[in-house]
Amino acid sequence: MISGLADSVLATFIVFCRIGACLMLVPGFSSVNIPVQIRLFVAIVTTFALAPILVATLKPLLTDAQPLTLASLIGSELFTGSIIGIAGRVFFLALQTMATAMAGAIGLSNIPGTPVGDTDPAPALVPLIMAAVTTLLFMTDQHWQVLRGLMNSYDVWHPGDRLGGDVALSQLVSRLSEAFVLTLRITSPFIVYSVIVNLAVGLVNKLTPSIPVYFISVPFVLLGGLLLLYLTSDELLTQFMIGVTSFLAE
């Protein structure tokens, strides 16, 4: 009786290791603006919700298990949860990088903004875009897809199986390439705009060297960039969420 209860408690803790590691890194739940107590509460509640289904799978691994085996199992579950969380987070990190490039392309790189999901300072455009996509993540119920993916991960990466570093690295590289291709595609209008505008400003500056064309053109470049953002922001957010949704649905 006591042994069975101890195995159940230990199995629940091992479930918490994968879920807690994933929620520590996955977008939305891992924001620094969410208190640690709330994140811990979400991880514990999610663990209690999934544990009745998963405990039966984990119990055979805990029967007469040695301390070294238990430590290896806990480490494996933490590593697996971290890989799942990082694989989802790379999309948001890629968008944050390209949003910084967007801000520089339209002349907003020198205007500081208030960080939303991180503590590092960033141009004002970056927190605006990151806050929008994080809100859409919850409004479109994609956070439930994250929990569904956690549940399905037990069918792909069974507890106790050793997850090789090459497998984890290939998964991250694949997601990272997908993320940067997606974000480069949706931010490409701003890069093209920056190339054309700077080429035109440089040409005019060569034709009229006595006039400080660059300083005169800054507000017009900024106005054109904000107008382009107004016209493309809806499609930008839509395409990004489609890419994130397709990843979470896999």
Secondary structure by P-SEA (a helix, b strand, c coil): caaaaaaaaaaaaaaaaaaaaaaacccccccccccaaaaaaaaaaaaaaaccccccccccccccccaaaaaaaaaaaaaaaaaaaaaaaaaaaaaaaaaaaaaaaaccccbbbbbccccccccaaaaaaaaaaaaaaaaacaaaaaaaaaaaccccccccccccaaaaaaaaaaaaaaaaaaaaaaaaaaaaaaaaaaaaaaaaaaacccccccccaaaaaaaaaaaaaaacaaaaaaaaaaaaaaaaac
